[in-house]
């Protein structure tokens, strides 16, 4: 329809929803989320790795970096500064 101008928001959304060729857009939208999920997975894996390392670290190492054992989870999840 050349020159058709929708006059109501329902017309705009109805035509956008029923248009052809939206499957590739949906597929590319889903693919766009994969790097985000990979980043989140790597971040959680790093926090778990650092927490496990510090929980098994000798007391002398924790004293050197100024960290108490009860603050390990907080330090790995939120970072510094820690409440004293």
CORWO-V619302 format. One line per field, one symbol per residue. burial: + if it has 24 or more other C-alpha atoms within 12 Angstrom, else -. A space follows every 10 residues. Layout:
BEGIN
burial=???
END
This chain:
BEGIN
burial=---------- ---------- ---------- ---------- ---------- +--+------ ------+-+- -+--++---- ----
END
